[in-house]
């Protein structure tokens, strides 16, 4: 495993292509372990995650949450009034200045990227701006300069490829950056879209549909499947659909978009069944394509899938022993947190440090809709399909005292546990800040705690986390009697 001890006589050289979460963590880990690290980045440190994807989109979602909180404050007895010239109260409208929102989120993204770049430079990482390409398994050639006219060559003992992915574009729905948009192009809109049609109801589509609805736009969500978020927890998807419909969103299920065309100041989306939907803007959220073309990977002998994703094992190693890969360009789970973990794991393995192979089942993930949907571990569907023996309990969030105080009516906590031992196998949380609430369940899954051990940890009263301990307590006996599917 790792490098032979005899080779440690000289400093190990690591070259990394791509400075997103995977490349960033790989670089820091390399320096930490005493390697000489060179990072090649063409767009900016942080990659698309920071510059065009996760950071700006979640900032937009935070703004949408603020707008929603203001509009729902009257339910808690907080009322907004202004006075007219005649002294009579009038209710002010919540207005969204999208230009100001976009300016703030892009500035935040730039700042985050600059902070990360500075951290790398301070740590002693050499950063080259340009387009990197493999020259066999032992070197990277970087085209730099204004038109890629200059070249830099970096020799390395270990290579880490973390080039990310880009929005998938369909020939029948070509993005123009004005009316037909990918998620990287949304931040140029000067005002709130009058009617946003979102094509694709996976995580990205659902998140943006949720955000723009809560910012006050009219939204139509076109889903080719029978529910939003196909593949996710069915109960969670059902809650989200209910919230979307209540908020005024139009949901079109089993509707496949055949084409999207610009029509003057608007767009027309034509469905496979011939229906036409007219809107002001269309967001195409139909998946990603890895940025692996033209990198010299095939020539270096790196195995890839037909879609261009790099095949990696659980220590992020490719089919070539000294080449590793991390992030959305690999065959692993496309999450920023996973990319970071893959980057660290790759370098630890290459440098002969202790490595714990990444387990898919231990990855906590979150969908930043309102309400949020957080998951970890085995799913209820896995149990229904007989992949693992377990029981499922669920508790509505509305029963929680803190939720009542906050006016929360939607959402639930769900736990999966092994029958007999009570070991926590997985969990789902639907509710505000589910991304924060999932952590204790993620720890329980990682450390193989039982429901009894989870329930014995003290939860503050009143708190949303007490729903987790209440639910775990209700599962004290999971090895007798029928399943209590609805706790």
Secondary structure, DSSP 8 states (H G I E B T S, - for coil): --S-GGGGGS--EEEEE--SHHHHHHHHHHHHTT-EEEEEESS-TTHHHHHTSHHHHHHHHHHHHHHHHHHHGGGGT----EE-TTS-EE-------HHHHHHHHHHHHHHHHHHHHHHHHHHT-EEEESEEEESGGGEEEEEESTTS-EEEEEE-SEEEE---EEE---GGG---SSSEE-TTSGGG-SS--SEEEEE--SHHHHHHHHHHHHHT-EEEEE-SSSSSSTTS-HHHHHHHHHHHHHTT-EEETT--EEEEEEETTEEEEEETTS-EEEESEEEE---EEES-TTSSHHHHT--B-TTS-B---TTSB-SSTTEEE-STTBSS---HHHHHHHHHHHHHHHTT-------GGG--EEE-SSSEEEEEES-HHHHHTTSS-EEEEEEEGGGSHHHHHHT--S-EEEEEEETTT-BEEEEEEEETTHHHHTHHHHHHHHTT-BHHHHHHS---SS-TTHHHHHHHHHTS--SSSS-----
